[in-house]
Amino acid sequence: MGTKVTIKDVAELAGVSKSTVSRYLNRGYISVEKQKRVREAIEKTGFQSNFFAKRLKTKQSKLIGIVLPRMDSVTVGKLLMGISRIFEPAGYQGILLVSHLSPAKELENIRNLQQQGVDGILVDSVGITEEHLELSASTSVPILYTGQRHEGVPCIKIDDHQAGRLVGAYLRQMGHTRAVFAGVTEADQAVGIERKQGFIDAFTENRLEARVDFVETGFDFLSAYNRAADIVQLEPSVIVGATDNISLGVLRYLHERGIRVPEQISVVGFGGYDVGAVVYPALTTVAFDYELMGMKAAQYLLDLLADREPEGPMEMPVFFVERESVRNLKKDFEQQAPTAYASMT
C-alpha cells in the first residue's frame, strides 16, 4: 500500500479502532490478542517501516519542541524550570510555541514542530482529541503530553480527581454545605471535569443538604474577578477556585467590597502558588509540584528517544496545604450550641 498507508487502513485490516492502533504504536495497553492482529496488519500494509523510517535515517537535531497553553502562568514557569533541569545537561535545546488555550492552535504547533525536524515534542495540553492521537501515531517523532491524560498516548499528569476530593472532604469536615465551584469549561478534561467532579463527589457524598453551584470563569485572575459578583449572589459559605489564580481574583473582589474572609465567606484554591502564602488571609490550597512534573516529563521523553522503557504513565503527587482562608463552621456551631441551650432554659 506504499507510503500513503494510514492508521485507518491498519485499523480496518486488524478489525480494531484507530485509537487501539494508536495505543499499540505509542506503547499503551492493549490486549495480547489485539496486539497480534495490529502487528500482522502493520506487516501486511508496510505501515511500520514508514512509521520508523524517519528516525532511523535522520541524525538527531538535539532540539525538543515544547508546546505550552500560555506563557503568563506560574505553573508554566515552574514546568519549564523542571524541563530545563533535565534537557540542558543532556545537550538539548527547546523550541517554545504557545497555543493560547486553543486546541486547534495546539495541533498546528505540533505539526509545525514535526516539520522543523525536532527530535521529540512535549505538549502541556489543553485537551487530547482524536486528532492528537492521529498525529502521535503517524510520525516517528515521539510526543509526550502533560496536564491531560489519554490511554492512547504517553502522558504525565496530576491526579486532578484526587485533588478535588481532598478539598471536598476538607470542606465537608469543616461543616460547609453551600459551595460555588468557580472553574473553566469542560473542554479541559483535567481541570474542567476531573478536578470539579472529584470535589463534588467528596463534598456531596451522602449529604442531601450539601449543594454545589458552578460558575464558569477563565484561568486568569481578571476573568475570575469579573465573575465574582455572580458567585457572591449565590450566597455560598465557601468559594472553590479551580486554580489559585481564580481564587485570588475572587479574594480581590471580596476585599474591595469589605466582605471578610473567612468570617463571611471562605475561599480555597488549587495549585499551591507562592503568592497564596503572602496574601491576606493566606490561601488554603492543594499544592502541585510542577517543577517535578517538568523534570519527570523531560526524562520520560529522553527515555522514549533512547528507546528505553520509561517508568510508565505517572500520576503526580498532590499535597493539601491548610492556611487561613477557610472558616471552621462545625467548630463555631458546637461552640454556639451550649449558649443557645442556656438561653432557652
N, C-alpha and C positions, 0 to 999 in steps of 0.2 A: 504493500500500500504506500511505500515511499515516505517522503518527508512530511506529507500532509496528514499523517495519522493523528487523530485527536483522542483525548480521554474518552469522549463519547463513543468512538469506534471500539476502543478496548472494552468499555463497559458493556456495550451491546453484545460483543462477541462472548464475553465472560458471563453474561446474564446477571450483572450486578449494577448498582447505581454508580454514577460518576464520583460521588463522594467516597465510595468504597475503594475505587481505583486510586483516588487522591490519597486516602489513608495509607494504602499499600506503598505508594511512591514516597510518601513522607514519613514512613516508619511508624505510622499509627497502628492501633489494634484492629485486626480483622481476623475472622476465624480461619483455622488451618485449611478448611475445605475451600473457602473463598480465595485464600492466598494462592492455592494451587490453580484455580480457574483463571485468576487475574494474570498469574505468571505465564500460563500457557497462551493466553490471549495476547500478551505483550510479545512473546516469542513469535507467534504467528504473524502479527502485524508489523513487527520490526520497530515498534514504538520505543522500546527501551534503549536500543542503540542510538536512536535520535535524541532521547532524553539525556543520556550521559555523554554524548559525543563532545559537546562544547567544553565540559570541564576537563576532559582528557586531552583535548587539542590545545587549549589556551594556557598560557602562563598566568600565574597569579598576579593580579594588579596591586595587591595589598591595600585595596580600597574597600571599605564597607559602607553600604548605603544605609542611612538612618532616616526613617520617616516618622515625623512627630506630628501630633494633632494640633499643637500650638506651641509658641515659644514663651508666652507671658505666664508661666506657671512654675510654682515652687517645685512641684513634683517632677516636671520635665528637667529642671536644672539638676536635681539630685540623681535622676535616672542617667543623665548624660555624664555626670561625675563618675558614677559607678561603671558605666560602659568604658570610659576613657582609662580608668584604672587597669582594665584588662587588655584593651586593644593597643594602647600605646607601647607597653613593654614588649608586646608581640609584634611590633612593627607595622601596625595597621593604622590607616587614617580614615576618618569618617567624612562622608558627604551628606550634609543635612538638607532635607526637604521638608516643608511644612504643609500640612493638609487643611489647616484652618477648620478643623472639626467636620470636614466634608468627606463622606465615604467615596464619592466619585473622584475627588482630588487625591485621596489616598491611593486609589487604584492607579491613577495616572502617574503619581510619583513612583510607585513600584515599577511600572512599565518603563519610565524614563531611566531609572537606575539600572534596570536589566540591560537597556540599550547602551548604557555608559560603560558596561563591562566590569562592574563591581564583582568582588569575589562572593559576597553574601549581603543579605538585606535584613535589617532589624526594624520591625514596624511596631510602634506604640499605637495600637489600632483603636479606631472609634467603633469598629464593628466588623466581624468577619462574615462575608457573604459567600454565595456560591461562586461569584466571580473571583474572589480571593483564592478559593480552592483551585479553580481552573488555572489561575496564574501560577500558584505554587507548584502545581503538578505538571505544568507544561514547560518548565525551564530547568536547566541544570544548576541554576544559582539557588543555593539554599535560602529560604526565607523563614525567619523566626518572628512570632508575634508575642507582644507583651500587652497586658491590660485587658485582653479579652481571651476567651477560650473557644476552640472548636476541635473536636476529636480528629478532624481531617488534616490538621497541620500542627507542627511543633509550636507549643505555647508555654509561656510562663506568666502566671498572674497571681494576684492577691485572692484569697478566699473571701469574695465580697459577701456571699450569703452568710458566712460565719461572722463577719464583721458586723453586718446588720443585726444578727441575732444577739451579739454581745450588747449592743446599745439597747435593743428591745428588752432584753432580760434585766438590764440595769435599771431602766426607767420603770419597769414593772415593779421591781424591788423597792424603788423609791416612792411608790404609790401613785404614779401618774396614770391617768385613764384617758386623757384627751390630748392627742398629739397631731401636729401637722408635719408631714414629711415634705420638705422643700427640695425638689430634685429635678433631674434632667429627663428628657424623653426616653421612651423605651427602645428607641433606635440604638441606644447604648446598652447592650446586653448586661455588662458587668455592673455599672452604676445605676442605670435606669430600671433594671429588672431585678438582678440578683441581690444587690445591696438593699434595695427598697423592700423586696419580698422577705428577706431574712429578718429585717426589722419588724415588719407587720406580723410575721409568723410568731416571733417570740413575744411581742408586745400584747397581742390579742388572744393568744392561745388559752382556750377555756375561760375566757373573760368576756361575758356579754356586755359588760359596762364599758369595755375599752373601745375607743374609736380613733381611727387614723384618717385624716383628710390629706389629700395630695395637692400641692400647688407646684406647677411647673416653672422652673427658672432656667437660666443658662448655667454654665460652670463658673461664671465670673462674679466677682464681688458686686458690681453695679447692677446686674440683672436681678440678683437676689434682693438688693436694697430696694429696687423699683417694685418688686412684688410683695415687699414686707407688709404694706398696708392691707393687702388682700389676706395675707396669712394671719395677721392680728385680728381681723374681723371674724375669723372662725373661732376665736376665743379658746385657743389651746392652753394647757398648763405647761406644755413643752413644745419647742420647735426643733425639729431634727433636720439639719442641713446635710444633704448628700455628700458635700465636701466641706472642709473648713472654710474655704473661700465663701461659700454660700452662707454659712453660719456667721462669718464676720460681717458680711453685708447686712444680715438681719440684726446683729448686735448694734451696728452703727445706727440703724434706723431706730431701734428701741431706745438707745441713749439719747438721740436727738429729741425724741418725744417724751422723755422723762419717765419711760417705763422701766422699772427696776428689775434687773436680772441678778439673782434668780428669784427674788422675793415675789414678783408678779408673774413673770414668765421665765421658764428655764430654757436654755439653749445648749445643744450638743452637736458635734460635727464628726467628720471622718477625715483622716489624713495625718494628723499629728504635726502640723506645720509649726515651726519655731515661734511664729508671731502669736499663735494661740496661747502661749505661755506668758506673754507680756501684756496682752490686752487685759482690760478690767471689766468684769471678773475673768480670770484665766479660764480658757475654754476646755470643758470636758470633751474628750475625743477618742477615737480609735486610731492609733498610730500605725503607719505602714512604713517599712524600710525600703524606700525607693532606690537608694544608693545600692543596697544589697541586691535588689532586683536587677539593676543595670549590670552589676558585676556578674550575676548568675546568667543573665541573658547573653552577655558578651562571651562568657566561657562556653555556654551551650552552642553558640554559633561557631566558635573556633573548633569545638568537637565535631560539629557537622562538616566543617570544611576539611578536617583531617581524617574524615571517615572513621572517627572514634565513636563508640556508643555513648551518647550523652546520658546523664543521670535519669532522664525521662521528664515528662511534663511535671512541673513543680508548682505547688501552691505555696505562696509566700506567707510567713507568719504575720499575725496581727496582734497588737498589744492595746489593751484598754488603759486609758490614762484619765484618772479621776482628778478633776481640778475643782473650780468653784462655781461653775455656771449652772448647776442643777440643784434644785431645792428638794429636800427630803420631805415629801408631803406625808408619808406614812408616819415618820417620827413626829412631825408637827401635830398631826391628828391625835396621836397617842398622848402627847403632852397636854393637848387641849381637853381631851376626854374627861379626866378626873375633875377639872374645873367646871365643865359643863354639868357633870353629875352633882357636884357640890351645890351649884346654884339652883338645882331642881329640888334639893332636899331642905 
